[in-house]
Amino acid sequence: MRPTTSFTITEVARLSGTTLKTLYHYDRIGLLVPARDARNDYRTYSEGDLERLQQILFFRELDVPLSAIAEALSGRASRLECLRDQRAMLRARGARLAQVLATLERAIAHETQGDPMPTDDMFTGLDRAGWQDALAEQDAHLRDTYGVELGTADVDADRMNAAAAEATAFMTFMADALRTGLRADDESVTTEIRRHLTALDAVHPTDAEAFAGQARFFVADDFHRRMLEQQQTGLAYYLLHAAEEFHARA
């Protein structure tokens, strides 16, 4: 049996990146209640408390309100079941972000060429209202920052599925390649980029130079960099490195 370890509230804040104010609040509402030292009333957190805090923060990443997290935690038979449910929900969110990224790549390709993006070429997958809602923030960002209109008012949803699935597969591959330590110039990465560009080229001419330009834009622009980093930390920069390596050898 491993020895029992306890942590002060300051140590927990440092380990988790959570503020002291937040930990005090979680204690007050009964969401994360540490033990109290009878000698000085200091809060003492156990390893089990840290595991519960981890799960709380996973739910916060999913935008679950604090008022619902306690019930969500108690509704699972075990920590493992809860973690698996959270993984499924976070993967679904990552897939949704990847779907939105597919439209971003097309919008940027058109902007790079300096021509308007036809509505019929913009979307594949979700229903029209779903895409309009999903792209509202991105549309406002591109319009306000760069004067680029995506034109989501009249979305043709019939062509959504194939492009969204392809973009999801590509970004999932790149995220997995980064996690497993594949070099950006690994042959499997090069092959996947070539396949991805072929798929993009069917919608709008996209060569290695244009793809590298898109990747540079994703790193430079706060909105798009954040979206990639939410899927996998470092993904925007890994994608850029891979795109530049691919372009150099094209």
C-alpha positions in Angstrom: 0.0 0.0 0.0 1.4 3.4 -1.0 1.8 6.0 1.7 -1.0 8.6 2.1 -0.1 11.9 0.7 -1.8 15.2 1.6 -1.7 18.6 -0.1 -2.2 22.1 1.0 -4.7 24.3 -0.8 -1.7 26.3 -2.2 -0.1 23.1 -3.6 -3.4 22.0 -5.1 -3.8 25.4 -6.8 -0.3 25.1 -8.2 -0.7 21.5 -9.4 -4.0 22.1 -11.1 -3.7 25.7 -12.3 -6.8 26.5 -10.4 -7.0 29.7 -8.4 -7.3 29.7 -4.6 -10.6 31.6 -5.0 -12.0 28.8 -7.1 -11.0 26.1 -4.6 -12.5 28.1 -1.7 -15.7 28.4 -3.8 -15.8 24.7 -4.5 -15.5 24.1 -0.8 -18.3 26.5 0.0 -20.8 24.9 -2.4 -19.9 21.4 -1.3 -18.4 20.4 -4.7 -14.9 19.7 -3.4 -14.7 19.6 0.4 -11.2 18.9 1.8 -10.4 17.7 5.3 -9.6 20.3 8.0 -6.7 20.2 10.3 -8.2 20.4 13.8 -5.1 22.3 15.1 -5.3 25.2 12.7 -8.4 24.7 10.5 -6.1 24.5 7.4 -7.6 22.7 4.4 -5.9 19.4 3.6 -6.5 17.6 0.2 -6.0 13.9 -0.4 -5.1 12.2 -3.6 -8.8 11.3 -3.9 -9.6 15.0 -3.7 -7.2 15.7 -6.5 -8.8 13.0 -8.7 -12.2 14.6 -8.0 -10.9 18.0 -8.9 -9.5 16.6 -12.2 -13.0 15.3 -13.1 -14.6 18.6 -12.1 -12.2 20.4 -14.4 -12.9 18.0 -17.3 -16.6 18.9 -16.9 -15.7 22.6 -16.9 -13.9 22.1 -20.2 -17.3 20.7 -21.5 -19.0 23.9 -20.1 -21.1 21.9 -17.6 -22.4 24.3 -15.0 -21.2 23.9 -11.4 -24.7 23.3 -10.3 -24.8 20.1 -12.4 -21.3 18.7 -11.8 -22.0 17.2 -8.4 -25.0 15.2 -9.8 -22.9 14.3 -12.9 -20.2 12.9 -10.7 -22.5 11.0 -8.4 -24.4 9.6 -11.3 -21.5 7.4 -12.4 -20.8 4.1 -10.8 -17.0 4.6 -10.7 -14.3 7.1 -11.5 -13.4 5.0 -14.6 -16.9 5.2 -15.9 -16.9 8.9 -15.4 -13.6 9.4 -17.2 -14.7 7.3 -20.1 -17.9 9.4 -20.5 -15.9 12.6 -20.3 -13.5 11.2 -23.0 -16.4 10.5 -25.3 -17.9 14.0 -24.8 -14.5 15.7 -25.3 -13.9 13.6 -28.5 -17.3 14.7 -29.8 -16.4 18.3 -29.2 -13.0 17.7 -30.9 -14.8 16.2 -33.9 -17.1 19.2 -34.1 -14.1 21.6 -34.1 -12.5 19.5 -36.9 -15.7 19.8 -38.9 -15.6 23.6 -38.5 -12.0 23.5 -39.5 -12.9 22.0 -42.8 -14.9 25.1 -43.7 -12.1 27.3 -42.5 -9.6 25.6 -44.8 -11.9 26.3 -47.8 -12.5 29.9 -46.8 -8.8 30.6 -46.4 -8.0 28.9 -49.7 -10.5 31.1 -51.5 -9.2 34.2 -49.6 -5.6 33.2 -50.6 -6.7 33.2 -54.3 -8.7 36.4 -53.8 -12.0 35.1 -55.0 -15.4 34.8 -53.3 -16.2 31.4 -51.8 -19.4 29.9 -53.4 -21.9 28.8 -50.8 -22.3 25.4 -52.5 -18.7 24.7 -51.9 -18.6 25.6 -48.2 -20.2 22.9 -46.2 -20.7 19.2 -45.9 -22.3 17.3 -43.0 -24.4 19.1 -40.5 -27.8 20.6 -41.1 -28.0 24.2 -42.3 -29.0 25.6 -39.0 -26.3 23.6 -37.2 -23.6 24.9 -39.5 -24.9 28.5 -39.2 -24.7 28.3 -35.4 -21.3 26.5 -35.4 -19.8 29.1 -37.7 -21.3 32.2 -36.2 -18.3 33.1 -34.1 -15.8 32.2 -36.8 -17.8 34.2 -39.4 -17.9 37.3 -37.2 -14.1 37.0 -36.5 -13.2 36.7 -40.2 -15.5 39.6 -41.1 -14.4 41.9 -38.4 -10.7 41.1 -38.6 -10.1 40.5 -42.3 -13.3 41.6 -44.1 -13.9 38.1 -45.3 -17.6 37.0 -45.6 -18.3 33.2 -45.3 -21.8 33.7 -46.5 -23.6 31.3 -44.2 -27.1 32.6 -44.7 -27.9 30.1 -47.4 -26.0 26.9 -46.6 -26.3 23.9 -48.8 -26.1 21.0 -46.3 -26.2 18.2 -48.9 -22.4 18.3 -49.4 -21.5 18.4 -45.7 -20.8 14.8 -44.7 -17.9 13.8 -47.0 -15.8 17.0 -46.4 -16.5 17.0 -42.7 -15.5 13.4 -42.3 -12.3 13.9 -44.4 -11.3 17.0 -42.4 -12.0 15.1 -39.1 -9.9 12.2 -40.2 -7.0 14.4 -41.3 -6.9 16.5 -38.1 -7.3 13.3 -35.9 -4.3 11.7 -37.8 -2.2 14.9 -37.2 -3.1 15.1 -33.5 -2.3 11.4 -33.1 1.0 11.8 -34.9 1.9 14.6 -32.6 1.0 12.7 -29.5 3.0 9.6 -30.6 6.1 11.6 -31.5 6.1 11.2 -35.3 8.4 13.6 -37.0 6.7 16.2 -39.1 8.5 14.9 -42.2 7.7 11.2 -41.5 6.6 9.4 -44.6 3.2 8.6 -43.1 2.6 12.3 -42.4 3.6 13.2 -45.9 1.3 10.6 -47.3 -1.6 11.9 -45.2 -1.0 15.5 -46.2 -0.9 14.5 -49.9 -4.2 12.6 -49.5 -5.7 15.6 -47.7 -4.6 18.1 -50.4 -6.2 15.8 -53.0 -9.5 16.0 -51.2 -9.2 19.8 -50.9 -8.3 20.1 -54.5 -11.5 18.5 -55.5 -13.3 21.5 -54.0 -10.9 24.3 -54.7 -7.3 24.2 -56.2 -5.0 23.7 -53.2 -1.3 23.0 -53.7 1.6 22.7 -51.2 2.3 26.4 -51.2 -1.3 27.3 -50.4 -1.5 24.6 -47.7 1.7 26.0 -46.0 0.1 29.5 -46.2 -3.0 28.2 -44.5 -1.0 26.6 -41.8 0.9 29.9 -41.2 -2.4 31.7 -40.9 -3.7 29.2 -38.3 -0.6 29.8 -36.1 -0.7 33.6 -36.6 -4.5 34.1 -36.0 -5.6 33.8 -32.4 -9.1 32.4 -33.2 -7.8 29.5 -35.4 -4.8 28.7 -33.3 -6.9 28.4 -30.2 -9.3 26.1 -32.1 -6.5 23.7 -33.1 -4.9 23.9 -29.6 -8.2 22.9 -28.0 -8.0 19.6 -30.0 -4.4 18.9 -29.1 -1.8 21.1 -27.5 0.9 22.0 -30.0 -1.2 20.9 -33.0 -1.2 24.3 -34.8 2.6 24.4 -34.7 3.0 20.8 -35.6 0.7 21.3 -38.6 2.8 24.3 -39.7 6.0 22.4 -39.4 4.6 19.5 -41.4 3.1 21.8 -44.1 6.4 23.6 -44.5 8.4 20.3 -44.8 5.9 19.1 -47.3 6.1 22.3 -49.3 9.9 22.3 -49.3 9.9 18.8 -50.8 7.1 19.4 -53.3 
